[in-house]
Amino acid sequence: MEKTVKNMLQCLRNVICGENVPLAAMSEAEQEKFYKMSLAQDIAHLISSTVRKNEKNIISEKYKKQFRQQENLAIYRYTCQDLALEEIRSVFEQQQISFLPLKGAVIRESYPEAWMRTSSDIDILIREEDYERAKNLLIEECGFLYESKDKKNANFYRDEYVHLELHFNLIKDRQTVEFSPEYIWKNVERDGYECRMSDADFYAFHIEHMKQHFMTGGCGIRFFLDLWILNHFEKDRKEEQRKEKLGRCGLTAFEEAVRSLSEVWFGREEHTELTRQVEKFILAGGSVYGSVENWALVQGVHNQGKLKSVVRRIWLPYEELCWSYPALEGRRYVQPYYEAKRFFKMILDGRWHRSVRELKANAKGKELSDVESMMKRLGLR
């Protein structure tokens, strides 16, 4: 593992795990790479406190200042999102709408300080039959603006730092009983109208979320830090229930591998052949949500072929298109209209450029073989 990555992980160990290990000296070019990589992984704000306290001036004042700016931004972003979540919580309680916070809104409670876990969105699950009422309250009482809606969630925003995803489903692809809305709402823990998943359900959902990103280009270091937090700082974890849930969801092999890598990075475990394979794939992704190159490798493993996969992104199968455009359901004869609508939206949103990049991504034979071996051992092939 190269020096800049080692230093980045060591910073996280220092600030999250309470260690106090010095960093290796870095050149100006290495410091620039260190900062940019931290930004791409959305952990620059966590690294800030370590580099600020470093007495050997391994990080120049120029980059210390930039890291501190990211820390201040993270605190401000968290404050804005927390205020918005409190407003939503109050309004939904008053209007008797059951709601279930997801992802970062829950995980941050286990971090040493809540602002340390940044989120791009506030994620909340509600019952679909409550949507229209919830939408009106968000707009009229909380000052949100409506953006878009599909079968999985509706998107709202209030300002640059407060975006809301109002979910009706936890996952879209390969929907299973264990993650279905019916199962989740039947098994939630309630405190008034605010609900929580059980420890086992929440943990399995985190692993499933990691897996979904892993299959579409990789999941960043922050996912592994969350995993380490859930396995070390979560006070009410239920190990046996977690194992049973993971088994029912077919996630056992994947969870064991990613948990082992989290223990290598933030704990005391030694690398295995598999954790080195996973590490290589994750770091090659370069960001929180991976890379097009990783995506091309995964598609090659599943014998999709780049052209076939990109065409499939442009012309979606009917069932998948219905997730984006619920009005299409039961009206297959208007599918060409919605395919065209989606295509032009891709161009306007800039997603067409990603599809072009996907076509250019080259999955080489040796890389393909290594990733295929890894995917089999993870139970993803």
C-alpha positions in Angstrom: 0.0 0.0 0.0 1.4 3.4 -0.9 2.5 5.9 1.6 -0.3 8.4 1.0 -3.0 5.7 1.6 -1.2 4.5 4.7 -1.1 8.0 6.1 -4.8 8.5 5.3 -5.9 5.4 7.1 -3.5 6.2 10.0 -5.2 9.6 10.4 -8.6 7.8 10.6 -7.2 5.4 13.2 -5.9 8.3 15.3 -9.1 10.4 15.2 -11.7 7.6 15.4 -9.9 4.8 17.2 -8.0 7.0 19.7 -4.5 6.1 18.5 -1.5 8.5 18.4 0.8 7.2 15.7 2.9 9.7 13.7 2.6 10.0 10.0 5.3 9.3 7.4 6.9 12.3 5.8 5.4 13.4 2.4 6.7 15.5 -0.4 4.6 18.4 -1.7 3.3 16.2 -4.6 2.4 13.5 -2.1 0.6 16.0 0.1 -1.5 17.2 -2.8 -2.4 13.6 -3.7 -3.2 13.0 0.0 -5.6 15.9 0.2 -7.3 15.2 -3.1 -7.8 11.5 -2.2 -9.2 12.5 1.2 -11.7 14.8 -0.6 -12.7 12.1 -3.1 -13.4 9.7 -0.2 -15.3 12.4 1.8 -13.0 12.0 4.8 -10.9 15.2 4.6 -12.8 16.6 7.6 -11.8 13.6 9.7 -8.2 13.9 8.8 -8.1 17.6 9.6 -7.7 17.2 13.4 -4.8 14.8 13.0 -2.8 17.0 10.6 -3.6 20.1 12.7 -2.1 18.5 15.8 0.9 17.0 14.0 4.0 18.5 15.6 6.6 17.5 12.9 5.0 19.7 10.2 4.6 16.7 7.9 1.7 18.6 6.4 2.4 22.1 5.1 0.4 25.1 6.4 -1.2 25.4 2.9 -2.8 21.9 3.2 -3.5 22.3 7.0 -5.7 25.3 6.1 -7.5 23.4 3.4 -8.2 20.4 5.7 -9.5 22.8 8.3 -11.8 24.4 5.8 -13.3 20.9 5.1 -13.7 20.3 8.8 -15.6 23.6 9.3 -17.7 22.8 6.2 -18.6 19.3 7.6 -19.6 20.8 10.9 -21.8 23.4 9.1 -23.3 20.8 6.8 -24.1 18.6 9.8 -25.7 21.5 11.7 -27.9 22.3 8.7 -29.0 18.7 8.2 -29.6 18.1 11.9 -31.8 21.2 12.2 -33.8 20.0 9.1 -34.1 16.5 10.5 -35.5 17.9 13.8 -38.0 20.0 11.9 -39.1 16.9 9.9 -39.3 14.9 13.1 -41.5 17.4 14.8 -43.9 17.9 11.9 -44.2 14.1 11.2 -44.8 13.4 14.9 -47.5 16.1 15.1 -49.2 14.9 11.9 -48.9 11.2 13.0 -46.8 10.0 10.0 -44.6 7.1 10.8 -41.0 7.6 9.7 -37.7 5.7 9.9 -34.3 7.5 9.6 -31.7 5.6 7.5 -28.0 5.4 6.8 -25.9 8.4 8.1 -28.7 9.8 10.2 -28.5 6.7 12.3 -24.8 5.7 12.0 -23.6 9.1 13.1 -25.0 8.5 16.6 -22.2 5.9 17.1 -19.3 8.1 16.0 -17.3 9.9 18.6 -19.0 13.1 17.5 -22.0 13.2 15.2 -20.6 15.8 12.7 -17.8 13.3 11.9 -20.2 11.2 9.8 -21.1 13.4 6.8 -24.0 12.7 4.5 -24.9 14.0 1.1 -28.6 13.5 1.9 -31.0 13.0 4.7 -32.5 9.6 4.1 -35.9 8.7 5.6 -38.3 5.8 5.0 -42.1 6.4 5.1 -45.1 4.3 4.0 -46.0 5.0 0.4 -49.6 5.7 1.3 -48.4 8.6 3.5 -46.4 10.2 0.6 -48.8 13.0 -0.5 -49.4 14.2 3.0 -45.7 14.1 3.8 -44.9 15.9 0.6 -47.3 18.8 1.4 -45.9 19.1 4.9 -42.3 19.2 3.7 -43.1 22.0 1.3 -45.5 24.0 3.4 -44.1 23.5 6.9 -40.4 22.8 6.4 -39.6 24.9 3.3 -38.5 22.1 1.0 -38.7 22.2 -2.7 -39.8 19.1 -4.6 -37.3 17.8 -7.2 -38.3 14.3 -8.5 -39.9 11.0 -7.7 -39.6 7.3 -8.7 -40.8 4.0 -7.1 -37.9 3.9 -4.7 -37.8 7.5 -3.4 -38.8 11.1 -3.8 -36.1 13.9 -3.8 -36.4 17.3 -2.1 -34.0 20.1 -1.3 -33.9 23.2 0.8 -30.5 24.6 0.1 -27.0 23.5 -1.0 -26.5 21.4 2.1 -29.9 20.0 2.9 -31.2 17.4 0.5 -33.8 14.9 1.4 -34.5 11.4 0.0 -37.9 10.2 1.1 -37.8 6.5 0.6 -40.7 4.0 0.0 -38.3 1.1 -0.7 -34.9 0.3 0.8 -33.5 -1.2 -2.4 -34.5 -1.3 -6.0 -32.7 -4.2 -7.7 -33.3 -7.8 -6.7 -35.9 -6.8 -4.1 -36.1 -9.5 -1.4 -38.6 -10.2 1.4 -36.0 -9.3 4.1 -35.7 -5.8 2.7 -39.3 -5.3 1.6 -41.3 -2.4 3.1 -43.8 -4.9 4.5 -41.1 -6.8 6.4 -39.4 -3.6 7.7 -42.5 -1.9 8.9 -43.7 -5.1 10.6 -40.4 -5.4 12.5 -39.5 -1.8 13.4 -39.0 -0.5 17.0 -41.2 2.5 17.7 -40.8 5.6 19.8 -44.0 7.6 19.1 -44.1 7.9 15.3 -40.3 7.7 14.9 -39.2 4.2 14.1 -35.9 2.3 14.1 -34.8 -0.9 12.5 -33.6 -3.6 14.8 -29.8 -3.9 15.1 -29.7 -6.9 12.8 -31.9 -5.4 10.1 -29.9 -2.1 10.1 -26.6 -4.0 10.0 -27.8 -6.2 7.1 -29.1 -3.1 5.2 -25.7 -1.5 5.6 -24.0 -4.6 4.1 -26.5 -4.7 1.3 -26.0 -1.0 0.6 -22.2 -1.7 0.5 -22.8 -4.6 -1.9 -24.9 -2.6 -4.3 -22.2 0.0 -4.6 -19.5 -2.6 -4.8 -21.3 -4.1 -7.8 -21.6 -0.8 -9.6 -18.0 0.4 -9.3 -16.9 0.1 -5.7 -17.6 1.5 -2.3 -15.2 4.0 -0.6 -13.3 3.9 2.6 -16.1 5.6 4.5 -18.3 2.5 4.1 -15.6 0.5 5.8 -15.3 3.1 8.6 -19.0 2.9 9.2 -18.7 -0.9 9.3 -15.9 -0.7 11.9 -18.0 1.7 13.9 -21.0 -0.6 13.9 -18.9 -3.5 15.1 -17.1 -1.6 17.8 -19.0 1.5 19.0 -22.6 0.2 18.6 -23.6 -0.6 22.2 -26.6 -2.7 21.6 -25.3 -4.9 18.8 -26.8 -8.4 18.6 -24.1 -10.7 17.0 -26.2 -13.9 16.7 -29.2 -12.1 15.2 -26.9 -10.3 12.8 -25.5 -13.6 11.6 -28.9 -15.1 11.1 -30.2 -12.1 9.2 -27.1 -12.1 6.9 -27.5 -15.8 6.2 -31.2 -15.2 5.2 -30.1 -12.4 2.9 -27.2 -14.3 1.3 -24.7 -11.8 2.6 -22.6 -13.9 4.8 -19.5 -14.3 2.6 -19.5 -10.7 1.5 -19.9 -9.4 5.1 -17.1 -11.6 6.4 -14.7 -10.2 3.8 -15.5 -6.5 4.1 -15.6 -6.7 7.9 -12.2 -8.4 7.8 -10.8 -5.6 5.6 -12.2 -3.0 8.0 -10.4 -4.8 10.9 -7.1 -4.7 8.8 -7.5 -0.9 8.2 -8.8 0.2 11.6 -8.1 -2.8 13.9 -5.3 -5.4 14.4 -6.1 -8.1 11.8 -3.5 -9.2 9.3 -4.2 -9.2 5.5 -5.4 -12.4 3.8 -5.3 -13.0 0.0 -9.0 -12.1 -0.2 -8.7 -8.8 1.9 -5.8 -7.8 -0.4 -8.0 -8.4 -3.4 -10.8 -6.4 -2.0 -8.5 -3.6 -0.9 -7.0 -3.3 -4.4 -10.5 -3.1 -5.9 -11.7 -0.5 -3.4 -8.6 1.7 -3.7 -8.7 1.5 -7.5 -12.2 3.0 -7.3 -10.7 6.2 -6.0 -13.8 7.7 -4.5 -16.8 7.2 -2.2 -18.8 5.5 -5.0 -16.0 3.8 -7.0 -15.1 4.2 -10.7 -16.3 3.5 -14.2 -13.2 1.2 -14.6 -14.3 -0.9 -11.7 -17.8 -1.0 -13.1 -16.4 -2.3 -16.4 -14.5 -5.1 -14.6 -17.7 -6.2 -12.8 -19.7 -6.2 -16.0 -17.0 -8.2 -17.7 -17.1 -10.8 -14.9 -20.9 -11.1 -15.4 -20.4 -11.6 -19.1 -22.4 -8.5 -19.9 -20.0 -6.8 -22.3 -19.5 -3.1 -22.2 -21.6 -2.3 -25.3 -24.5 -4.5 -24.1 -24.3 -2.9 -20.6 -24.2 0.7 -21.9 -27.1 0.0 -24.3 -29.0 -1.4 -21.4 -28.4 1.8 -19.5 -29.8 3.8 -22.4 -32.7 1.5 -23.3 -33.9 0.0 -20.0 -36.0 -3.1 -19.7 -39.7 -2.3 -19.0 -39.6 -3.5 -15.4 -36.6 -1.3 -14.5 -38.0 1.7 -16.4 -41.2 1.5 -14.2 -39.0 2.3 -11.2 -38.1 5.6 -12.7 -41.5 6.3 -14.2 -44.3 4.8 -12.1 -46.9 6.2 -14.6 -45.6 3.6 -17.1 -46.7 0.6 -15.1 -49.5 -1.3 -16.9 -49.0 0.9 -20.0 -46.2 -0.9 -21.9 -47.4 0.6 -25.2 -46.0 4.0 -24.1 -42.6 2.6 -23.2 -40.8 4.3 -26.2 -42.0 7.7 -25.0 -40.5 7.1 -21.5 -37.3 5.6 -23.0 -36.9 8.8 -25.1 -37.7 11.0 -22.1 -35.1 9.2 -20.0 -32.5 9.4 -22.8 -32.8 13.2 -23.1 -32.7 13.6 -19.3 -29.4 11.7 -19.3 -28.0 14.2 -21.8 -29.3 17.2 -19.7 -27.9 15.7 -16.5 -24.5 14.9 -18.0 -25.0 11.1 -17.4 -24.5 10.5 -21.2 -20.8 11.4 -20.7 -20.5 8.6 -18.1 -21.9 6.1 -20.6 -19.4 7.2 -23.2 -16.6 6.7 -20.6 -18.0 3.3 -19.8 -17.6 2.3 -23.4 -14.0 3.5 -23.3 -13.2 1.6 -20.1 -11.0 -1.4 -20.8 -11.3 -4.5 -18.7 -8.0 -6.3 -19.3 -7.6 -10.1 -19.1 -5.5 -10.3 -15.9 -7.6 -7.7 -14.1 -10.8 -9.5 -15.2 -9.5 -12.9 -13.9 -8.5 -11.4 -10.5 -11.9 -9.6 -10.1 -13.8 -12.8 -11.1 -11.9 -14.8 -8.5 -12.7 -12.1 -5.8 -16.4 -12.0 -6.8 -16.7 -15.8 -6.5 -15.2 -15.7 -3.0 -17.5 -12.9 -2.0 -20.6 -14.8 -3.1 -21.3 -12.2 -5.8 -20.7 -14.4 -8.9 
